[in-house]
Amino acid sequence: MLTNVPFKTVGGYALLCAACLIGPSLQAQDLAMAGGPVRDAYAYQVERKQLQTLGEILTDIEKQHDVSFICRSELLQLRINTGKENFKKKTFVPSLLSVIKPYGLDLKQITAQQFAISSASEEEEGNTPESKNNDQPDGELKMLGQNISAVNSTAFDTYAYSIRMQRIGGIVRGAGNMPLPGVTVTVKGTGNGTVTDADGRYEINTTGANAILVFTYVGYLSKEVFVADQQQIDVVLNEDTRQLNQVVVVGYGTQKKVNLTGAVAQVGEKELAGRPLTSVTAGLQGLAPGLTVTSNTGFPGDNMVKMRIRGTGTTNNADPFTLIDGVPGDITFLNPGDIESVSVLKDAASAAIYGSRAANGVILVTTKKGRRNQKPTVSYNGYYGLQQPYSLPKMVGSTEYMEMLNEAQRNVGLPETFTDADIQKAKDGTDPNYFANVNWPKALFKNTAPQQEHNLSLNGGGQDVTYYLSFGRQDQKGLVTGDQYNAWRNNLRARISALRLFNIVDLDANLGYLDRMQNQPAGGTDENTGPIYSTLTISPLTPVKFTNGQWGYGGGSSNPAAIATDGGYNNLRSQEVTGNASAKVHIWKNLDFTGQYGTNIINQRRSTFTRKIDYYRPETGALWYSNSTSNKLEMRDITSRMQNISGILNYSFSLGKHNFKALAGYQQETFRYETFYASKQNFPSDDVPVFNLGFDNPNATGDAYQYALRSWFGRVNYDFNEKYLLELNVRYDGSSRYEQDRRYGTFPSASAGWRFTQENFMKHAGLSRWLNEGKVRVSYGSLGNQYGADGTAYSEWYPYQQVLTGVATMPIGNILTRGVAQTNLANPLLRWEKVNMFNVGIDLAFLKNRLSVTADWFDKRTMDVQLKVPQPDVLGLEVPDQNAGDISNKGWELALGWSDQIGEVSYGINAQLSDVKNKVLNLGGAPPTLADKIRQVGYPIDAFYGYLTDGLAQESDFTKDPTTGKLTPNFPIFDADKGKVAPGDIKYRDLNGDKMITADKDRTVIGNAFPRYTYSFRGNVAWKNFDFTVFVQGVGKGNGYVSGIGIHAFQANGAFPQEVHRDHWTPEHTDAWYPRFTYLDTRNSGRLSGYWLQNAAYLRLKNIQLGYTLPATWTSRLRIERLRAYVSADNLFTKTKFFYAYDPETVTTSGGSYPQVKTFVFGLNITFK
């Protein structure tokens, strides 16, 4: 694009001076020597017409080869006869010289990528920009291309040009023409900088007229100024009002943030792009107040991340509704580098436009697209790093285990397993086959495992068409021995937009492709099965391998290393396509219609092959044990397809200070889900797991489900002079999952706002000088939940219908016959779950927008929750769901932000704190669920339900029979424990005072699994080319429960002791943490009680990162616009009182799950020219 530059403006630029002052013309060989070698990329590939203007020729060359030309405007219209020259030679320079020489023009090279065109007569007369008197009238220069960078001094030395150091000074002023102290002044592309003093004055050295000064100050827009031939440069900075114009993505559109009346949190690309994330959902943790994200595993490629917006409002599916560019989809495995923003819609006002699927909140993801009038830009972002286990159980050694086991057996009157001679063998290591010393968690887990990700993107565009293309690859190896634990992911995205086609239509097409693989052993990663679980159930006496090289075995559980290595595989391959295409028609002024089609197609295949592992006795080679009778192949295919069409009409207009916006739309969606499962056993070879080779037990089954939605929706926005704000939303939804006369529901909302800082009294009182923005918001609305249980049973997809299930054999008379059977009761009266929510909030900005405060309080009530209310057993069928429950979630959210600059140091701080109280209000008359987690009116959903305790019993708590020495407890006990209770056992509290402990009368709510007071802190500091960020998040209050082998010793034959069990009760150690050892006895360990309840509060250093951006003067010669290198660490430190071996985010665990991981990475962010 040609840019007019006045002579006075550019006459002093070193770059242009050099172009006009260079004397002799350059020949091709001269150019090859100037400023380094001329790249082969200059070879011009486009055939020319024989007669073209000089401007056309130069513009085409610029587009093809990323070079720039400087030329006087009157020369650009000169028509040049190119003859047969087609510029296909090695470089374009000789060809260009040959066609312009006959017209008296010369070509001069300034840098490796910058050239100047001038006439010979100009140079002979000395009529160059620098030789002209600046008081004389000037012509104009045409500068083709705008990529003016630092001048290559080598090239200028070739033409007797020397770079001159200049001392520049001046004053920087701000609002009211007042001097600004603390403004950072830097020379662009260098590390050279200074800061204005108390009077706003500065002085700085530059490297010549081509230098650009950059002035930055918090609360003001930055400004760039060409030095040219100036020695005094005074600057006035304008206040930054961009915050007032910041746009937030909302349902079916965008709104200015200052006009927003709903509770919406937005996360930008900067918060996500700078960290090594394995999933987008995990990356959102701590970034949006009111959004609670918990991740209880570090398993490669796993998506077991739970998101909750403002608590849990249902006993069924409580996941938020997620959309990608307006199309429903899973955001977990999106490439974080493709994301432009994430909006979290938290209240009814912002979410009601999504009606029946918005009860649990809405998350909107907007992906990147190309930018108008931007040259093609290639970016690379990647990292390589290592993972480490966050924590692992610390097991005792063999001899200590043997002594502890003997003690546990003595305590319950059983004979001891190990003799002194056995213990001595373990100490001496003389029998490694039967008395080894193995720490199984350490034996199974590696110290480190690699993780890497590489993303490449191309974006740009012209006036009418923009494009964005990206490819990402992530590879994460597992920490478990063997090669089965690993995952990889490929992401591909393409987005093309055409603007104002035929002057009335905007087109947008967006396509995303995901291909991922997750591998694990056949035993899986369930915390109660698989090799990780087995590390806690196998004796340390069992070797990893016998001395003959075969897998070790010692009875009981299988060898975890053998399972992980040779036990087979469980592989998931998933391919997903998400796409949408839209056309926006500009019907009339401010009247638009947008039609969109979206689809999401997922194909998954899970292949599981379980191999038979044989263990042989080391001394004889005889078969000792096999983990299964035969090998087995299982395969499950899952296919789903969602299709979505919508049409939306938007209209806006203003009447004086009254501004109106209206939206009306229609949407229809269909979804189909199909599964197929097949299995066979007894394959002749483990190396060829193909179905037709299996001999035994063939099995095949499949299912299919589908539903449809139809919706009408609308929104009206009104504001008076952007001071008084009003928004009304409504959605009318219909779902095929309900009976025809009950399948439609209406979900309205209303919200209002008052920007009180726009009132005159605020300005007259002088408050606006320190309070820049103030807005009060209030909203109320209704939302729906059409998902219900959302499981895989027919009755959960079609709860209003009687479902018939195929039965392989049914006895009719004395004959077994194939047929169908009714397995559930239908409920045609079932209707939507409904949520009513009230929200009040305030948004404040102080001190030139450096300090921001956002606070919200909400009351969310879910009614008609679908529950299974118990019915008489004589029904003989599965009980149907009923609209029977009410659940309350009340809470508040606070977000604080501060950004400032001190000298050359700029910094920012963002802190968030939120809380929600969950309570069951009604169960429709159903009795409470009295399991370890209870559902009872007046308490949170799934509260911990167990016994209160009074510590460990001591000898003083017993009466001793002087004759027999028998101890009788002086405290209430269970009937089943009579004659067994001894000092060192747990004392349970008698709540009803009947002098005995019973499950139905002495249990109560002892803890809350819901995290309370979730918080985060994010800080960033930048100094010159260095940047540093730290991210801390945590939970202030919460409970967790570790059970079974995860925390207990000798609970069953396979529960082996850990180092913490050294602190167990003995007569010599009565103030211990752990009760006395018992063998195969669960009176202390098998009952959920306050004794074992964990404090799940924690503070975690989630991420810390240090980066350095190389100066542009270093990278420009490599055609790199920006290069940043960084080191980063995730989950580096956690402060918690939770049981040491497990992560507090797990809340409940029995010890066999894959651990959380720490990561340490080195990464690069590169933008190419």
Number of C-alpha atoms within 10 A of each C-alpha: 11 14 13 12 16 13 21 20 13 22 25 21 23 25 27 25 21 24 26 24 18 20 15 12 16 18 15 17 11 12 22 17 14 22 20 14 10 20 13 12 13 21 19 22 16 12 11 18 14 13 12 15 14 18 20 15 18 20 17 13 21 18 14 14 17 17 21 21 24 22 24 19 18 11 17 19 13 14 16 20 18 19 11 10 16 17 21 14 15 14 19 21 23 17 19 21 18 15 15 18 13 11 14 11 18 21 25 26 25 28 27 20 22 22 19 23 21 20 18 17 11 13 16 10 9 15 13 19 24 20 13 15 10 13 7 8 9 14 13 19 24 21 21 22 19 12 13 14 19 21 22 20 14 17 21 22 13 15 16 12 16 15 16 11 11 17 14 17 16 16 20 25 20 17 12 7 11 13 20 20 21 24 28 23 24 23 22 22 21 17 14 14 20 19 22 22 17 12 14 20 19 22 19 17 16 23 17 22 24 23 24 20 21 17 25 21 24 20 20 20 14 16 15 15 15 19 24 21 17 14 14 13 16 14 18 18 20 14 16 15 13 11 14 14 12 12 16 20 21 23 19 17 10 11 16 14 15 21 27 23 27 26 27 23 20 20 18 14 18 13 14 22 18 18 20 25 18 25 18 21 22 18 18 18 21 24 26 24 29 30 25 24 20 19 19 20 20 22 25 23 25 16 17 15 16 15 21 17 25 27 25 25 30 29 16 16 16 21 20 21 21 22 18 22 18 20 22 21 20 16 17 19 20 26 28 27 22 27 21 17 20 25 21 27 29 27 34 32 30 28 32 33 26 26 29 31 21 29 34 29 26 26 27 24 26 19 22 22 23 22 18 17 14 13 14 20 16 18 20 19 21 20 22 19 20 19 24 22 19 18 14 17 22 16 22 21 20 21 21 18 22 23 16 21 23 20 21 21 18 16 16 15 11 12 12 14 13 13 12 9 9 16 18 13 17 21 17 12 14 12 14 17 22 20 24 25 22 19 23 25 21 16 16 22 20 16 14 18 19 17 24 20 21 17 22 18 20 19 23 19 21 16 12 13 20 22 23 23 22 22 20 23 18 22 20 23 22 26 26 29 19 19 16 23 25 23 23 20 23 21 20 21 23 22 22 19 23 18 19 16 13 7 9 13 18 19 19 20 18 22 17 23 18 19 19 20 20 21 25 25 25 23 21 21 20 14 17 17 13 22 32 28 24 27 30 27 26 24 30 26 24 24 23 24 18 19 14 11 9 16 24 25 27 20 13 13 17 24 29 29 25 23 26 25 18 19 24 24 24 23 23 20 18 19 17 21 18 23 23 22 18 19 19 21 19 17 13 10 9 11 14 18 19 18 18 20 20 23 21 21 18 17 16 19 19 18 21 24 23 24 25 19 20 17 22 17 17 20 10 8 11 10 11 14 16 13 16 12 12 15 22 23 24 19 19 18 18 18 18 18 18 21 19 21 19 19 18 19 18 20 17 16 13 13 8 8 11 13 16 16 16 17 19 19 19 17 18 17 19 16 17 15 16 15 16 15 16 16 20 23 22 18 21 13 12 16 8 10 22 12 17 9 14 20 12 13 10 13 11 12 10 12 13 14 15 16 15 16 19 18 21 21 22 21 22 18 21 20 20 16 14 16 17 18 23 21 23 21 25 24 25 19 23 22 21 18 24 22 18 12 9 16 17 19 20 18 25 24 26 22 26 23 25 22 21 15 18 18 12 11 12 14 13 9 9 11 13 20 12 13 19 19 22 20 23 20 23 22 25 22 24 28 32 25 25 25 21 22 19 14 12 12 13 19 23 18 20 21 26 21 18 16 18 14 13 13 12 10 12 15 10 9 7 7 9 11 13 12 13 14 11 13 17 20 19 20 20 18 14 21 26 24 24 26 27 21 24 20 23 22 21 20 17 19 21 18 15 20 24 16 20 21 19 21 21 22 19 23 19 27 23 26 22 22 27 26 21 17 17 13 13 7 9 6 10 11 12 16 19 21 23 20 21 19 24 23 26 26 21 18 20 21 23 19 23 17 19 18 18 18 20 15 18 20 16 19 19 17 17 19 21 24 24 25 25 25 19 25 22 22 18 19 22 18 11 17 12 11 12 17 13 16 20 19 24 21 20 13 19 25 23 21 23 27 22 24 24 20 15 11 17 23 23 19 15 10 16 17 13 14 10 8 6 7 9 13 18 17 22 12 15 16 19 14 10 10 10 10 11 14 20 21 21 25 21 23 24 26 21 20 16 12 11 11 14 17 23 18 12 8 14 18 22 18 20 17 23 22 19 22 23 24 21 26 26 25 21 21 18 18 18 18 15 17 13 16 19 18 19 18 21 20 23 27 23 18 17 21 22 25 24 22 18 19 26 24 27 24 27 23 22 16 15 18 22 25 30 21 13 17 21 14 15 16 22 17 11 7 12 19 16 16 17 25 23 25 28 25 21 16 16 14 16 24 23 12 15 22 25 20 21 18 21 19 19 28 23 20 18 18 19 22 22 21 20 18 21 18 17 18 19 20 18 14 15 18 15 11 13 17 22 19 21 18 18 19 19 23 23 21 19 17 15 17 12 17 12 21 20 14 17 27 24 30 21 18 24 19 21 17 25 23 24 23 22 22 21 20 23 22 21 19 22 19 19 19 19 17 16
